[in-house]
Each structure stands twice: as C-alpha cells, then as structure tokens.
Amino acid sequence: MQNYAGSWIKSARISTTVVSFVSLMALWWALLYIFYTFPQIDIAAARSVFTPRGCTVHDAIDKTCGIFGLETDPFFVAARTVLLILPYVVVAGLLGLIVVSLWQLGKDWKTPQVKMVLASLLSLAIGCGLLVNLLLKEFGGRPRPRDTILFGGNLDFVQAGSFAGKCLKNCSFVSGEASSAGWLLCLILLLPERWRLPVGFPVAVISIVIPTMRVLTGAHYLSDAVLGWLSSVVIFAGVLVILETLHHRRDAA
C-alpha cells in the first residue's frame, strides 16, 4: 500500500510538471499568434519610446528621423553593462557549486541540488544558446526597431514570427538578453525555501527589467522581449519534465 501511494504521488508530481510545461508552451504560441496577427502592438510600443526629430537636407525625403533617446542615456548604458554580465556570473557560480560537490562528495556528488543545477545549465544551453542565439536570431531575419524604416533605419518592418525580414545577422526575433533574463527567474527554484522571498524578489525584478530595457532602447520589439523571456521558462519546464520522467522510470524499474 505504501509503495502504491508513493508511486501515485510521484506520478502526480510528474503530471503537474507536464501540465505546467504544456500550459507554458501553449501560452508562448498563443502570444506569438497575437503578435503576428496584430503587429500594431509592436509598432505602438516602439513608437511610445521613439522621439521624432526634423530631418536634415542630407536625409531622404521620405525618411523617418528621430532617436530612441534612452539608447544613449548614461544610466541605461551603465545598467545594461552590469545586467549583461550577470548571467555569466551566475553560470560561474553554478559551475562552482558542481566543482565543490565533486570535491567534497566524490562519487556521491549528484545531490538533488546539483541535479537541479545541471538541469538549469542544460536549459540555458538549449534555450538561450541553441534555440535563441544559434537558430532564431541568426536565421529569423527580423530587423530591430532602430533598423526599420518606421524608426529611422532602412529595412522593412516584419511582424513577430515572420522570416521574411532582410536582417542578415544577430536579428531581433527573439531577444537573447530577455531569454537569459527568463532563465534567471527559473533559478529561484534552486534557492532554499527561506531564501526564495528575500533573494527571489530582486531576481524577479531584474528578470523583468532586462527585457524592458531592451524595448525602451529600441533594441527589440515588445514581442521579441516577451517571447524571448518566456522561451527560457518553457525550456526550463521541459527539461524538468524529461528529468523527472527519467527519475520516475528508474524508480519503477
């Protein structure tokens, strides 16, 4: 009876994780559909932080002139520099935890905490590394707001999810920094329960600030930031589903 109850509880946990993953995945695709169908959402968000200015005689007659003022704001530049390196610092810390566990525990180094660390690093490699930076940003073709005709650039606007843009490299869809910010939020699960509020709250704030800054400076559209951020949460949930399923099968064997 006890074994049956334990098996039922484990199955329930896996089911909860699967439901979370499927729900997050469905949300991602639903948001993509909304942004693709209503591109005016992205345009309106970008226009709200774009400051038009008069064109000079050297500009083309039909050129849109102006700037994303916060792009050169000293505070935003400094803040972005700090926040840009934060994920790398966190990765170094997580790798340090693995090394310490290996050194202290030897063959028993794979503690539950270390397994979660490995899961987080795997999700980072799959999400931010492979999916976002190696695939979407390189082959998506979507120009950044500041590179489009609407906002002073020379490329046509394309909506989120379209691969018809003329950007050739490091394109706008989706935001890599927003993706890393979404991954940072997932790391709250690695914290001991007593630290989740005092440490997790500022981490959550930073996780939202990073993609917001990318939109405010004209580096990305709202959809790039939202979908980039959420993509890491989806991937993290997917990795947990796989690892928990494998663990459940080992216990059942």
RAGIVEN-V988809 format. One record per residue. N is the residue number from 0. RES is the residue in one letter. SS is DSSP state (H for helix, E for strand, L for the rest). NEAR is the number of other ideal C-beta (glycine too) atoms within 10 Angstrom. Layout:
n=N res=RES ss=SS near=NEAR
n=N res=RES ss=SS near=NEAR
This chain:
n=0 res=M ss=L near=5
n=1 res=Q ss=H near=6
n=2 res=N ss=H near=7
n=3 res=Y ss=H near=8
n=4 res=A ss=H near=9
n=5 res=G ss=H near=11
n=6 res=S ss=H near=13
n=7 res=W ss=H near=10
n=8 res=I ss=H near=10
n=9 res=K ss=H near=15
n=10 res=S ss=H near=12
n=11 res=A ss=H near=10
n=12 res=R ss=H near=13
n=13 res=I ss=H near=17
n=14 res=S ss=H near=10
n=15 res=T ss=H near=11
n=16 res=T ss=H near=18
n=17 res=V ss=H near=16
n=18 res=V ss=H near=12
n=19 res=S ss=H near=16
n=20 res=F ss=H near=20
n=21 res=V ss=H near=14
n=22 res=S ss=H near=12
n=23 res=L ss=H near=17
n=24 res=M ss=H near=17
n=25 res=A ss=H near=11
n=26 res=L ss=H near=13
n=27 res=W ss=H near=16
n=28 res=W ss=H near=12
n=29 res=A ss=H near=10
n=30 res=L ss=H near=15
n=31 res=L ss=H near=19
n=32 res=Y ss=H near=12
n=33 res=I ss=H near=13
n=34 res=F ss=H near=21
n=35 res=Y ss=H near=15
n=36 res=T ss=H near=12
n=37 res=F ss=L near=14
n=38 res=P ss=L near=17
n=39 res=Q ss=H near=10
n=40 res=I ss=H near=17
n=41 res=D ss=H near=26
n=42 res=I ss=H near=19
n=43 res=A ss=H near=11
n=44 res=A ss=H near=17
n=45 res=A ss=H near=23
n=46 res=R ss=H near=15
n=47 res=S ss=L near=10
n=48 res=V ss=L near=16
n=49 res=F ss=L near=19
n=50 res=T ss=E near=11
n=51 res=P ss=E near=12
n=52 res=R ss=L near=10
n=53 res=G ss=L near=7
n=54 res=C ss=L near=15
n=55 res=T ss=L near=8
n=56 res=V ss=L near=4
n=57 res=H ss=L near=6
n=58 res=D ss=L near=12
n=59 res=A ss=L near=10
n=60 res=I ss=L near=5
n=61 res=D ss=L near=7
n=62 res=K ss=L near=14
n=63 res=T ss=L near=16
n=64 res=C ss=L near=14
n=65 res=G ss=E near=18
n=66 res=I ss=E near=15
n=67 res=F ss=L near=20
n=68 res=G ss=H near=14
n=69 res=L ss=H near=16
n=70 res=E ss=H near=16
n=71 res=T ss=H near=10
n=72 res=D ss=L near=14
n=73 res=P ss=H near=7
n=74 res=F ss=H near=8
n=75 res=F ss=H near=15
n=76 res=V ss=H near=12
n=77 res=A ss=H near=10
n=78 res=A ss=H near=14
n=79 res=R ss=H near=19
n=80 res=T ss=H near=9
n=81 res=V ss=H near=10
n=82 res=L ss=H near=18
n=83 res=L ss=H near=12
n=84 res=I ss=H near=10
n=85 res=L ss=H near=15
n=86 res=P ss=H near=19
n=87 res=Y ss=H near=10
n=88 res=V ss=H near=10
n=89 res=V ss=H near=17
n=90 res=V ss=H near=15
n=91 res=A ss=H near=9
n=92 res=G ss=H near=11
n=93 res=L ss=H near=19
n=94 res=L ss=H near=12
n=95 res=G ss=H near=11
n=96 res=L ss=H near=15
n=97 res=I ss=H near=15
n=98 res=V ss=H near=11
n=99 res=V ss=H near=12
n=100 res=S ss=H near=17
n=101 res=L ss=H near=14
n=102 res=W ss=H near=9
n=103 res=Q ss=H near=10
n=104 res=L ss=H near=12
n=105 res=G ss=H near=8
n=106 res=K ss=H near=6
n=107 res=D ss=H near=10
n=108 res=W ss=L near=14
n=109 res=K ss=L near=14
n=110 res=T ss=L near=13
n=111 res=P ss=H near=7
n=112 res=Q ss=H near=12
n=113 res=V ss=H near=18
n=114 res=K ss=H near=12
n=115 res=M ss=H near=17
n=116 res=V ss=H near=21
n=117 res=L ss=H near=15
n=118 res=A ss=H near=19
n=119 res=S ss=H near=22
n=120 res=L ss=H near=16
n=121 res=L ss=H near=15
n=122 res=S ss=H near=24
n=123 res=L ss=H near=25
n=124 res=A ss=H near=13
n=125 res=I ss=H near=16
n=126 res=G ss=H near=25
n=127 res=C ss=H near=24
n=128 res=G ss=H near=15
n=129 res=L ss=H near=13
n=130 res=L ss=H near=19
n=131 res=V ss=H near=27
n=132 res=N ss=H near=16
n=133 res=L ss=H near=11
n=134 res=L ss=H near=11
n=135 res=L ss=H near=24
n=136 res=K ss=H near=23
n=137 res=E ss=H near=14
n=138 res=F ss=H near=13
n=139 res=G ss=L near=21
n=140 res=G ss=L near=20
n=141 res=R ss=L near=30
n=142 res=P ss=L near=25
n=143 res=R ss=L near=24
n=144 res=P ss=H near=29
n=145 res=R ss=H near=20
n=146 res=D ss=H near=21
n=147 res=T ss=E near=25
n=148 res=I ss=H near=15
n=149 res=L ss=H near=19
n=150 res=F ss=H near=23
n=151 res=G ss=L near=21
n=152 res=G ss=L near=17
n=153 res=N ss=L near=11
n=154 res=L ss=E near=17
n=155 res=D ss=L near=12
n=156 res=F ss=L near=20
n=157 res=V ss=L near=23
n=158 res=Q ss=L near=21
n=159 res=A ss=L near=26
n=160 res=G ss=L near=18
n=161 res=S ss=L near=14
n=162 res=F ss=L near=12
n=163 res=A ss=L near=9
n=164 res=G ss=L near=21
n=165 res=K ss=L near=14
n=166 res=C ss=L near=20
n=167 res=L ss=L near=11
n=168 res=K ss=L near=8
n=169 res=N ss=L near=10
n=170 res=C ss=L near=22
n=171 res=S ss=L near=29
n=172 res=F ss=L near=29
n=173 res=V ss=L near=31
n=174 res=S ss=L near=30
n=175 res=G ss=H near=18
n=176 res=E ss=H near=24
n=177 res=A ss=H near=30
n=178 res=S ss=H near=31
n=179 res=S ss=H near=28
n=180 res=A ss=H near=28
n=181 res=G ss=H near=30
n=182 res=W ss=H near=25
n=183 res=L ss=H near=21
n=184 res=L ss=H near=18
n=185 res=C ss=H near=22
n=186 res=L ss=H near=22
n=187 res=I ss=H near=16
n=188 res=L ss=H near=13
n=189 res=L ss=H near=15
n=190 res=L ss=L near=14
n=191 res=P ss=L near=8
n=192 res=E ss=H near=6
n=193 res=R ss=H near=8
n=194 res=W ss=H near=11
n=195 res=R ss=L near=14
n=196 res=L ss=L near=10
n=197 res=P ss=L near=9
n=198 res=V ss=L near=14
n=199 res=G ss=H near=16
n=200 res=F ss=H near=11
n=201 res=P ss=H near=9
n=202 res=V ss=H near=18
n=203 res=A ss=H near=13
n=204 res=V ss=H near=10
n=205 res=I ss=H near=15
n=206 res=S ss=H near=25
n=207 res=I ss=H near=15
n=208 res=V ss=H near=15
n=209 res=I ss=H near=26
n=210 res=P ss=H near=27
n=211 res=T ss=H near=15
n=212 res=M ss=H near=21
n=213 res=R ss=H near=26
n=214 res=V ss=H near=25
n=215 res=L ss=H near=21
n=216 res=T ss=L near=21
n=217 res=G ss=L near=24
n=218 res=A ss=L near=22
n=219 res=H ss=L near=29
n=220 res=Y ss=L near=30
n=221 res=L ss=H near=22
n=222 res=S ss=H near=27
n=223 res=D ss=H near=31
n=224 res=A ss=H near=28
n=225 res=V ss=H near=25
n=226 res=L ss=H near=28
n=227 res=G ss=H near=30
n=228 res=W ss=H near=26
n=229 res=L ss=H near=21
n=230 res=S ss=H near=24
n=231 res=S ss=H near=27
n=232 res=V ss=H near=23
n=233 res=V ss=H near=24
n=234 res=I ss=H near=27
n=235 res=F ss=H near=25
n=236 res=A ss=H near=20
n=237 res=G ss=H near=20
n=238 res=V ss=H near=22
n=239 res=L ss=H near=21
n=240 res=V ss=H near=17
n=241 res=I ss=H near=13
n=242 res=L ss=H near=16
n=243 res=E ss=H near=17
n=244 res=T ss=H near=13
n=245 res=L ss=H near=10
n=246 res=H ss=H near=14
n=247 res=H ss=H near=15
n=248 res=R ss=H near=10
n=249 res=R ss=H near=8
n=250 res=D ss=H near=10
n=251 res=A ss=H near=9
n=252 res=A ss=L near=5
